[in-house]
Amino acid sequence: EAGVAQSPRYKIIEKRQSVAFWCNPISGHATLYWYQQILGQGPKLLIQFQNNGVVDDSQLPKDRFSAERLKGVDSTLKIQPAKLEDSAVYLCASSSDGRSGNTIYFGEGSWLTVV
Amino acid sequence: QKEVEQNSGPLSVPEGAIASLNCTYSDRGSQSFFWYRQYSGKSPELIMFIYSNGDKEDGRFTAQLNKASQYVSLLIRDSQPSDSATYLCAVRRTNAGKSTFGDGTTLTVKP
């Protein structure tokens, strides 16, 4: 079974530029998550989708971050304009549903450096 | 106060010893509790989950949960150098809710 795919793996941009990350979850997984992990910290949820609907985006900085999940499969996370503090790993994850105890599978992450 | 608190470490144990990792959480409504392992430069991977008070064992790993004290721990028996990683505690409030992570404890197992 293929895992969660993410691209690009690494990106370096200047502040105020824009960047987009793509995620393809495990086939059949209804729930998709985007987490931000800053060095030395735990992952912080940015947005959670159930199929193509948003379940939780309370910690998404909506003035600069946006995300969509078209047709309930692939998802894109965009940052525009980027700030220095956005330097982090952006982890996409998926699970077959949101039920208690259900395993969340993480992708390898997209590493963003803003200079 | 953070929702999920972990001692950042580093925690250092000799090979073959028991490593004890602790986590406290603030939301009494939390229902599910998870331990993830994250190697440097890699993404988190699930080790165990627990949602009933008491102990849950899986090989060398034992998760312990005490909801009254809002405390969850992970014991690693017969620690190996390959167990050296950051261990993340995560809690979930509802069946379909988000998982909130602590900042992790870094474990080093010395040969």
Interface residues (C-beta under 8 A of the other chain):
Chain A: T31 Y33 G40 Q41 G42 P43 K44 L45 Q48 Q50 V55 D56 L91 D97 G98 R99 S100 G101 T103 I104 F106 G107 E108 G109
Chain B: V4 Q31 S32 K42 S43 P44 E45 L46 F49 Y51 L88 A90 R92 N95 A96 G97 K98 S99 T100 F101 G102 D103 G104
